[in-house]
């Protein structure tokens, strides 16, 4: 008797809840559908809240940059300013000396990005398709280059560039890029290596049989096919050069040659005429928010606006490219 | 033009070398020689004079100074290490979570993906430091709801404080994980659906198939991401050690001491990376076997 009872109880206990419910007929179609609706709703709730957190800094910057001083100090104003004003932008535009900084940033980032695409792709192709004596050592050196922090070699590089008279020019950024180095150059070489390794070599063989030399094969056949990898390298290179502050702070030392992010860092820092007069104006009143918060945020927006626009254009292709280029490695 | 007489094999080698020669020249100019010179500087005291730099040999003095007389270096080093070691695991977990969320069909897929990679653009350099100055880097939820007082009845104060602190730094973690999400997402795409279908037929739950299929398959990307996170967090713009070294070098003109600190920092990073490699070796060889 006991044995029998045990055997009837046990299977029911061990089976998952849903099976038991279904067996007892409680989980009919409608209930199943409502389970799924809850599941999907929960999923969208999670992803929407994460989206908000990701957008939070951007929204914060936009909202604060539109406010006037009274609104920033006013505790009742949370997100939407009482009076819309673009005054901050014109102030920030002048304080940043926008065109000067923009020109510097653009030459550094776009110049380096284009050169890095050309050089890193060539080198990456060599690493992906050829095995030669010393290959392993070169590859380890490539990984090693990626891991060396820039501050370890900053002193000799600075002295090297200053001996050449390259301080306060764009050359310290552009010339290393030409040789497949520069900011995160090793990473870009690795991206191209991964990409070319995944390509079938039938096309190259066909080109070689038709009499094309190795460089012609590379330049006419393989390089044009590497568009997904190129897009990734281009975007990363532009963005990282644009936002980098370590190298510009080292090699661009006079305010006239500062790029945008350096000018932003100086904005409301020391030795800035506009900042000083502004802080004198505001320091008198009590309960003021941090000095010039709205203008700083307007400056931030102006600084990232160019790459934000670039990102809006390439974003769709960018995500596809990541999936196709094998950036993640094998 | 007369062609060089080379065997097929030698010509193949020459082609390979010529492809990477550009990089090799660059390596010599911008990596090997600077590394050697900075090693040399770290053992010397450098003085700037009319005839250029004058180096006098001081042996290990700079290294000794970094650990004994410099009051800033060791605390900064410790701070950087601790923040890296706590943030990197959080970044990995969070970015894997996001990648899995994004890896399924949904309405507005492109929009969500675009938003999740946005931090790559915003959260670096000068913008981030400006935002942190203004306190915008912390989500206001944890202050507004008076969470500390509410929870202190249940959880001891010390633990609660560290918990809340890590919750606050969560925003920083999120902003740092743009590239990592990207890499994980690309990795998830390479896992074949038939594996999941087979597991489902055998009665595996979603939880089980995550641990038995997704997790082992994603292990190589885990290594890539760990390395990337560690390296990028050590070279971040708001890194205290970096600004300390820059200060020493360009404000005090102490090139020798700056180089020595750079080397100590480098060795520390290398040790951490070595430990990571050891930890991953086992699981990586397991994935290799599976292929």
Contacts between the chains, C-beta under 8 A, distances in Angstrom:
chain1	res1	chain2	res2	distance
A	43	B	101	7.6
A	43	B	106	7.7
A	44	B	106	7.6
A	46	B	101	6.8
A	47	B	101	5.5
A	47	B	102	7.9
A	47	B	106	7.5
A	47	B	112	6.1
A	50	B	98	6.8
A	50	B	101	7.4
A	50	B	116	7.6
A	50	B	174	7.9
A	51	B	112	6.3
A	51	B	115	5.1
A	51	B	116	7.7
A	53	B	139	6.8
A	53	B	171	6.7
A	53	B	174	6.0
A	54	B	115	5.2
A	54	B	116	6.1
A	54	B	118	5.8
A	54	B	119	6.4
A	54	B	174	6.6
A	54	B	175	8.0
A	55	B	115	6.2
A	55	B	118	7.3
A	56	B	139	7.0
A	56	B	171	7.5
A	57	B	122	5.9
A	57	B	123	7.2
A	57	B	131	5.8
A	57	B	136	6.2
A	57	B	137	7.7
A	57	B	175	7.4
A	58	B	118	7.0
A	58	B	122	6.3
A	60	B	131	7.6
A	60	B	136	5.0
A	61	B	131	7.6
A	61	B	136	7.9
A	119	B	22	5.8
A	119	B	23	7.4
A	119	B	26	7.8
A	122	B	19	6.2
A	122	B	22	6.3
A	123	B	19	6.7
A	123	B	20	5.2
A	123	B	22	6.0
A	123	B	23	4.1
A	125	B	19	5.9
A	126	B	16	5.8
A	126	B	18	7.8
A	126	B	19	2.6
A	126	B	20	4.1
A	126	B	23	7.8
A	127	B	19	7.9
A	127	B	20	6.3
A	129	B	16	7.8
A	129	B	19	7.9
A	130	B	12	7.0
A	130	B	13	7.7
A	130	B	15	6.4
A	130	B	16	2.9
A	130	B	19	6.4
A	130	B	20	7.9
A	131	B	16	7.1
A	132	B	12	7.6
A	132	B	13	4.3
A	132	B	16	4.1
A	132	B	17	6.1
A	133	B	13	6.8
A	135	B	16	7.5
A	138	B	20	6.4
A	138	B	24	7.2
A	141	B	27	6.3
A	142	B	23	7.6
A	145	B	27	6.7
A	145	B	31	5.5
A	146	B	231	7.0
A	147	B	227	7.8
A	147	B	231	6.2
A	147	B	269	7.1
A	147	B	270	7.2
A	147	B	273	6.4
A	148	B	31	6.9
A	148	B	35	7.2
A	148	B	266	6.6
A	149	B	231	7.7
A	149	B	234	5.8
A	149	B	235	5.3
A	149	B	262	7.4
A	149	B	265	6.3
A	149	B	266	5.9
A	149	B	269	6.2
A	150	B	235	6.3
A	151	B	235	7.6
A	151	B	241	7.5
A	151	B	242	5.3
A	151	B	245	5.0
A	151	B	246	7.5
A	151	B	262	5.0
A	151	B	265	6.6
A	152	B	35	7.2
A	152	B	38	6.1
A	152	B	259	7.7
A	152	B	262	3.9
A	152	B	263	6.1
A	152	B	265	6.8
A	152	B	266	4.5
A	153	B	30	8.0
A	153	B	31	7.0
A	153	B	34	4.0
A	153	B	35	5.7
A	153	B	38	5.5
A	153	B	262	7.3
A	154	B	245	7.4
A	154	B	246	7.6
A	154	B	249	7.0
A	154	B	258	7.7
A	154	B	262	7.0
A	155	B	37	7.9
A	155	B	38	5.6
A	155	B	41	6.1
A	155	B	249	5.8
A	155	B	255	5.0
A	155	B	258	5.5
A	155	B	259	5.0
A	155	B	262	7.2
A	156	B	33	7.3
A	156	B	34	3.9
A	156	B	35	7.8
A	156	B	37	3.8
A	156	B	38	5.0
A	156	B	41	7.0
A	156	B	259	7.7
A	157	B	30	6.9
A	157	B	34	5.0
A	158	B	249	7.7
A	159	B	37	7.8
A	159	B	53	7.2
A	159	B	255	7.5
A	160	B	33	7.9
A	160	B	34	6.8
A	176	B	26	6.5
A	176	B	29	7.9
A	176	B	30	4.9
A	178	B	26	7.8
A	179	B	22	5.7
A	179	B	23	6.6
A	179	B	25	5.8
A	179	B	26	2.7
A	179	B	27	8.0
A	179	B	29	6.9
A	179	B	30	6.9
A	180	B	22	5.9
A	180	B	23	4.3
A	180	B	26	5.4
A	181	B	23	7.7
A	181	B	26	4.5
A	181	B	27	7.3
A	181	B	30	4.7
A	181	B	31	6.9
A	182	B	30	8.0
A	185	B	26	7.8
A	189	B	23	6.8
A	214	B	15	4.6
A	214	B	18	7.9
A	214	B	19	7.7
A	218	B	19	7.6
A	236	B	120	7.8
A	239	B	120	6.2
A	239	B	121	5.5
A	239	B	124	7.7
A	240	B	124	7.4
A	243	B	121	7.8
A	243	B	124	4.0
A	243	B	125	3.6
A	243	B	126	7.2
A	243	B	127	7.1
A	243	B	237	7.6
A	244	B	124	7.8
A	244	B	125	6.1
A	244	B	237	7.6
A	245	B	125	4.7
A	245	B	126	5.7
A	245	B	237	5.0
A	246	B	235	7.4
A	246	B	237	6.7
A	246	B	242	6.3
A	246	B	246	7.7
A	249	B	246	6.8
A	250	B	246	7.1
A	250	B	250	7.6
A	261	B	125	5.1
A	261	B	126	4.0
A	261	B	127	7.5
A	262	B	126	7.3
A	264	B	126	4.5
A	264	B	127	7.3
A	264	B	130	6.7
A	265	B	126	4.6
A	265	B	129	7.1
A	265	B	130	7.8
A	290	B	133	7.8
A	290	B	134	6.1
A	293	B	134	5.9
A	296	B	130	5.8
A	296	B	134	7.1
A	297	B	130	8.0
A	297	B	134	7.8
A	299	B	130	7.8
A	300	B	127	5.2
A	300	B	130	5.6
A	300	B	131	7.4
A	303	B	126	6.9
A	303	B	127	6.6
A	304	B	121	6.5
A	304	B	122	6.1
A	304	B	127	6.1
A	307	B	121	5.6
A	308	B	121	6.4
A	311	B	114	7.9
A	311	B	118	7.7
A	311	B	121	5.5
A	315	B	110	7.6
A	315	B	114	4.6
A	315	B	117	7.7
A	316	B	110	5.9
A	316	B	114	7.8
A	318	B	117	7.5
A	319	B	110	7.1
A	319	B	113	5.0
A	319	B	114	7.4
A	319	B	117	7.5
A	322	B	182	5.4
A	322	B	185	7.1
A	322	B	186	5.0
A	323	B	185	7.5
A	323	B	186	5.5
A	323	B	189	5.0
A	325	B	186	7.9
A	326	B	186	7.4
A	327	B	182	7.3
A	327	B	183	6.4
A	327	B	186	5.6
A	328	B	183	4.9
A	328	B	184	7.6
A	328	B	186	4.1
A	328	B	187	4.3
A	328	B	190	7.1
A	328	B	220	7.6
A	328	B	221	4.9
A	328	B	224	6.7
A	329	B	220	5.8
A	329	B	221	6.9
A	329	B	224	5.6
A	330	B	220	7.1
